[in-house]
Amino acid sequence: MTADDRFSPDFRETLKDRALGVRNEIVTGPVSDWATDFSHAEPEWAADPYPIQDELRERCPIARTERFGGGWLPTRYEDVAAIAYDTEHFSSRAIIMSNFRPPRELAPVGGIPPISSDPPFHHHARKLLLPAFTKNAVARREAATRALCHTLIDALEGQDVVDAARDYAQHIPMRVIADMLGFPPEDGPRFRVFIENALEGVNLQPEERIARTEKLFDYLFAQIREHIDNPRDDLTSYLIDAEFGGQKLEPSHVAGTMALLLIAGIDTTWSAIGASLWHLAKTPADRERLVAEPALLPTAMEELLRAYAPVTMARLVKEDMHWNGVDMKSDDWILLSFPAANRDPAQFDRAGEVVIDREVNRHAAFGLGIHRCVGSHLARMELRVALEVWLERIPAFTLADPAAVAWATGQVRGPRTLPIRVG
C-alpha cells in the first residue's frame, strides 16, 4: 500500500491553526480562597484535594475562579451529573482546563474524538471504538497483562524499597495500549513525556503547548505512515481503514483518537493502580483482608476507584445562562470533578471512608453521560490483574516514606513517586 494522501505533511499546519487558542492567562500561584479563586494546578490540590472539595461542598457547592479565563467547579454529585448529561448547554470540545480555549469551529469533532466530540458526531465516533473495548476483546489481553505484571515484579527482586508507581504501575497500561495501537513497546518513556505535556502543562503559553503537542502528533503520524506501508491487525490500522458516512476518517480524527487512547488510556489506569497500592500500603487491615480473601478484590477495586477516582474532565459553557444559582458566561470552563462527586455524602454513605466491602457502589470514576469511559472494561481488567499479581507476589508492604509520595497535578491524579517497603 502506498502512503495515504490524507496524512501528507501539509496537514500539520492545519492542525496548528485549528488548535491555537484565544487566551493566555497565567493560571498558577497561591490560592486566596478556594470558593472564589480555585486552581487544580496547585500543589496542595495535588497532594490532597478531598478536604478542599468537602469544604466547598458545604459552603459553596459551585466554586468560581477568574483563572483560566474564568471557570466553575461543582462539588455535589447531582450538579456534576447534571452537567455531564447536559450536552445542550455544555460543550466537550475542550476537556483539559488550561490557559487557552480551542476555537468554537473545532466542534462538534474536537481535537481528540470521541471524548472531545459533541452530538450528533460523538455517537458515531464512539461507536467506531466499541469493538476494541468489549469484554471479550479485553479478556483476550488478560493473559499477556498478567505475564507482564509478573515480569515487572521479577525485576524488583532483591530490593527492600521499590517505587511502585515508576517501576510497576506506569508500565502496565503503557504496554497494553502500545500493543493495542501497534506501537513499539520500547517507546514507553516517550509516552510518559507526552502525558505530562498534555495534562500537567496547563500553565504554559499556548505556543509552547502547541509545540509540545506537535511532538506527540509527529510521533503519531510517523506511526500512521508506518502502518499504511505495513498494515496489520491492530487499532491503528483499523482507524486508518475505518469509514464514517461512506468516507475514510479525516486525518485529524485518526490522529486525535490515537492521541486520546495513548494519553488517557495510559495515565488514568496508571494512576488508579498507583493510588490503590498507596492505599493498601498505608492501610494494613485492608491489605491483609484482601490477601486473605482474594475473592473480595473486585468489590474492593470498585471502592478504590470511587475513593481515589483519578479523572476530572472539563466542559465549556455554550452560551450565557443562569444555572443552579450562578451566572455562567459563554466559554466559561466547568471543571467536572468526578472525584468530588464520588465523595458526596448525599450520594454515598460514609463517603469519606474507604469501605472495601461496600456492596452498593454506583460511583462516577469512569464518568457520567455520553462520555462515560469507552475503555472501562480494559481499565478494570488492568487494575484487577495488577493488584492480583502484586498481592500474590508481595503480600506484605508498607509506605517507605509517606512524605516522599508525589502526586500528579492537573486533571488526572495519581502517585508519580510511590516508595514502598516490601516484606
ZIZIKA-V257779 format. One record per pair of residues at least 24 apart in sequence whose C-alpha atoms are under 10 Angstrom apart, sorted by the first residue. I is the first residue (numbers start at 1). J is the second residue. Records with the same first field share a line. If there is no record, write none. Layout:
I->J, J
This chain:
1->227, 228, 229, 230, 231
2->225, 228, 229, 230
3->224, 225, 226, 227, 228, 229
4->224, 225, 228, 229, 240, 251
5->251
6->240, 248, 249, 250, 251, 252
7->221, 222, 224, 225, 228, 240, 250, 251, 252, 254, 255
8->221, 225, 251
9->218, 221
11->251, 252
12->214, 217, 218, 221, 251, 252
13->214
14->252
15->111, 210, 214, 217, 251, 252
16->207, 210, 211, 213, 214
17->102, 103, 210
18->102, 103, 104, 105, 106, 110, 111
19->100, 101, 102, 103, 106, 110, 111, 206, 207, 209, 210, 213
20->100, 101, 102, 103, 206, 207, 209, 210
21->99, 100, 101, 102, 103, 104, 205, 206, 207, 210
22->69, 99, 100, 101, 102, 103, 206
23->68, 69, 98, 99, 100, 101, 102, 205, 206
24->68, 69, 98, 99, 100, 101, 203, 204, 205, 206, 207
25->66, 67, 68, 69, 70, 98, 99, 100, 203, 204, 205, 206
26->67, 68, 69, 98, 99, 100, 202, 203, 204, 205
27->65, 66, 67, 68, 69, 98, 99, 202, 203, 204
28->67, 68, 99, 202, 203
29->67
31->65
33->63, 64, 65
34->60, 63, 64, 65, 73
35->59, 60, 61, 62, 63, 64, 65, 72, 73
36->60, 62, 63, 64, 65, 66, 67, 71, 72, 73
37->63, 64, 65, 66, 67, 70, 71, 72
38->63, 64, 65, 66, 67, 71, 72, 73
39->64, 65, 66, 67, 68, 71, 73, 97, 335, 410
40->73, 97, 312, 335, 409, 410, 411
41->97, 98, 200, 201, 202, 203, 408, 409, 410, 411
42->409, 410
43->406, 407, 408, 409, 410
44->407, 409
45->407, 408, 409, 410, 413
46->406, 407, 408, 409, 410, 411, 412, 413, 414, 415
47->405, 406, 407, 408, 409, 413, 414, 415
48->407, 413
49->339, 340, 413
50->307, 308, 339, 340, 343, 352
51->340, 352
52->340
53->337, 339, 340, 341, 343, 344
54->340, 343, 344, 345, 352
56->340
57->340, 341, 343, 344, 345
61->324
62->324, 325, 326, 334, 335
63->326, 334, 335
64->326, 328, 333, 334
65->332, 333
66->332
67->98, 99, 333
68->97, 98, 99, 100, 101, 202, 203, 332, 333
69->97, 98, 99, 100, 101, 331, 332, 333
70->99, 328, 329, 330, 331, 332, 333, 334
71->97, 314, 315, 316, 317, 328, 329, 331, 332, 333, 334, 335
72->314, 315, 316, 317, 326, 328, 332, 333, 334, 335, 336
73->314, 333, 334, 335, 336, 337, 340
74->334, 335, 336, 337, 338, 340, 341
75->335, 336, 337, 338, 339, 340, 341, 342, 343, 344
76->337, 338, 340, 341, 342, 343, 344, 345, 346, 347
77->337, 338, 339, 340, 341, 342, 343, 344, 345, 346, 347, 348, 363, 364
78->341, 344, 346, 347
79->323, 324, 336, 341
80->334, 335, 336, 337, 338, 340, 341, 342, 364, 367, 368
81->336, 337, 338, 341, 364, 367, 368, 369
82->368, 369
83->315, 317, 323, 334, 336, 368, 369
84->313, 314, 315, 336, 338, 367, 368, 369, 370, 371, 372
85->368, 369, 370, 371, 372
86->369, 370
87->118, 119, 315, 317, 318, 369, 370
88->118, 119, 317, 318, 319
89->315, 316, 317, 318, 319, 320, 321, 323, 330
90->118, 314, 315, 316, 317, 318, 319, 330, 331, 332, 333, 334
91->116, 117, 118, 119, 314, 315, 316, 317, 318, 319, 331, 333, 334
92->116, 117, 118, 119, 122, 313, 314, 315, 316, 317, 318, 371
93->117, 118, 314, 315, 316
94->313, 314, 315, 316, 333
95->312, 313, 314, 315, 316, 333, 334, 335, 336, 411
96->198, 199, 200, 202, 312, 313, 314, 315, 333, 335, 410, 411, 412
97->199, 202, 203, 312, 313, 314, 315, 316, 332, 333, 334, 335, 336, 410, 411
98->199, 200, 201, 202, 203, 204, 205, 206, 314, 333, 410
99->201, 202, 203, 204, 205, 206, 209
100->202, 203, 204, 205, 206, 209
101->206, 316, 331, 332, 333
103->331
104->316, 318, 331
109->252, 253, 256
110->252, 253, 256
111->252, 253, 255, 256, 257, 259, 260
112->252, 253, 254, 255, 256, 257, 258, 259, 260, 261
113->252, 253, 254, 255, 256, 257, 258, 259, 260, 261
114->253, 256, 257, 260, 370, 371, 374
115->256, 257, 260, 264, 313, 370, 371, 372, 373, 374
116->256, 257, 260, 314, 315, 371
117->370, 371
118->370, 371
119->370
121->244
122->370, 371
123->370, 371
124->244, 245
125->244, 249, 253, 257
126->257, 370, 371, 374
127->374
128->238, 239, 242, 243, 244
129->235, 238, 239, 257, 374, 375
130->374, 375
132->180, 234, 235, 238, 374, 375, 378
133->374, 375, 376, 377, 378, 379
134->374, 375, 376, 377, 378
135->375, 376, 377, 378, 381
136->377
137->377, 378
138->375, 376, 377, 378, 379, 380, 381, 382
139->377, 378, 381
141->176, 179, 180, 378, 381, 382
142->176, 378, 381, 382, 384, 385
143->385
144->175, 176
145->172, 173, 175, 176, 381, 382, 385, 386
146->172, 381, 382, 384, 385, 386, 388, 389
147->385, 389
148->172, 175, 176, 385, 386, 389
149->382, 385, 386, 387, 388, 389, 390, 393
150->386, 389, 390, 392, 393
152->390
153->389, 390, 393, 394
154->393
156->422
157->422
158->422
159->421, 422, 423
160->397, 400, 420, 421, 422, 423
161->397, 398, 399, 400, 401, 418, 419, 420, 421, 422, 423
162->399, 400, 417, 418, 419, 420, 421, 422
163->274, 400, 405, 416, 417, 418, 419, 420, 421
164->273, 274, 275, 277, 278, 390, 415, 416, 417, 418, 419, 420, 421
165->270, 271, 273, 274, 275, 277, 278, 405, 406, 414, 415, 416, 417, 418, 419, 420
166->270, 274, 415, 416, 417, 418, 419
167->417, 418
168->270, 273, 274, 386, 390
169->266, 267, 269, 270, 271, 272, 273, 274, 275, 276, 277, 382, 383, 386, 387, 415, 416, 418
170->266, 267, 268, 269, 270, 271, 272, 273, 274, 415, 416
171->266, 270
172->266, 269, 270, 273, 382, 383, 385, 386
173->262, 264, 265, 266, 267, 268, 269, 270, 271, 273, 378, 379, 382, 383, 386
174->262, 263, 265, 266, 267, 269, 270
175->266
176->265, 266, 378, 382
177->235, 258, 261, 262, 263, 265, 266, 378
178->234, 235, 261, 262, 266
179->234, 235
180->233, 234, 235, 236, 261, 262
181->223, 224, 233, 234, 235, 236, 237, 238, 239, 258, 261, 262
182->223, 224, 227, 231, 232, 233, 234, 235, 236, 237
183->220, 223, 224, 227, 234, 235, 236, 262
184->223
190->216, 219
191->216, 219, 262, 263, 266, 267
192->262, 263, 266, 267
193->263
194->219, 259, 262, 263
195->259, 262, 263, 264, 266, 267, 412
196->263, 267, 408, 409, 410
197->263
198->259, 263, 264, 410
199->263, 264, 267, 408, 409, 410, 411, 412, 413
200->408, 409, 410, 411, 412
201->409, 410
202->409, 410, 411
213->259
216->255, 259, 262, 263
217->252, 255, 256, 258, 259
218->255
219->255, 259
220->254, 255, 256, 258, 259, 262
221->251, 254, 255, 258
223->255
224->251, 254, 255, 258
235->261
261->375
264->311, 373, 375, 412
265->373, 374, 375, 376, 378, 379
266->379
267->310, 311, 408, 412, 413, 414
268->309, 310, 311, 366, 379, 411, 412, 413, 414
269->310, 311, 376, 378, 379, 380, 381, 382, 383, 412, 414
270->310, 379, 382, 383, 412, 413, 414, 415, 416
271->308, 309, 310, 311, 383, 407, 408, 412, 413, 414, 415, 416
272->301, 304, 305, 308, 309, 310, 311, 365, 379, 380, 382, 383, 412, 413, 414, 415
273->301, 304, 305, 310, 379, 380, 382, 383, 384, 385, 386, 387, 414, 415
274->308, 383, 386, 387, 407, 413, 414, 415, 416, 417, 418
275->304, 305, 307, 308, 309, 310, 407, 413, 414, 415, 416, 418
276->300, 301, 303, 304, 305, 307, 308, 383, 386, 387, 414, 415
277->304, 386, 387, 390, 391, 397, 398, 399, 415, 418, 420
278->397, 398, 399, 402, 405, 414, 415, 418, 419, 420
279->304, 307, 308, 354, 398, 399
280->304, 387, 391, 396, 397, 398, 399
281->396, 397, 398, 399, 400, 402, 418, 419, 420, 421, 422
282->397, 398, 399, 400, 402, 420
283->354, 397, 398, 399
284->396, 397, 398
286->354, 355, 356, 357
287->356, 391, 395, 396, 397, 398
288->391, 395, 396
289->356
290->356, 387, 388, 391, 395
291->388, 391, 392, 394, 395, 396
292->391, 395
294->387, 388, 391, 392
296->356, 357
297->356, 357, 384, 387, 388
298->356, 357, 380, 381, 383, 384, 387, 388
299->355, 356, 357, 358, 359, 360, 361
300->354, 355, 356, 357, 358, 359, 384
301->356, 357, 380, 383, 384, 387
302->355, 356, 357, 358, 359, 360, 361, 362, 363, 365, 380, 384
303->342, 353, 354, 355, 356, 357, 358, 359, 360, 361, 362, 363, 365
304->354, 355, 356, 365
305->339, 342, 354, 361, 363, 364, 365, 366, 380, 383
306->338, 339, 340, 341, 342, 343, 348, 351, 354, 361, 362, 363, 364, 365, 366
307->339, 340, 342, 343, 351, 352, 353, 354, 355, 363, 365
308->338, 339, 340, 342, 343, 354, 365, 413, 414
309->337, 338, 339, 340, 341, 342, 343, 363, 364, 365, 366, 367, 412, 413, 414
310->337, 338, 339, 365, 366, 408, 411, 412, 413, 414, 415
311->336, 337, 338, 339, 364, 365, 366, 367, 410, 411, 412, 413, 414
312->336, 337, 338, 339, 340, 365, 366, 367, 410, 411, 412, 413
313->337, 338, 367, 371, 411, 412
314->411
335->411
336->367, 411
337->364, 365, 367, 411
338->363, 364, 365, 366, 367, 368
339->363, 364, 365, 367, 413
340->364
341->365
394->422, 423
395->422, 423
396->421, 422, 423
397->421, 422, 423
398->422, 423
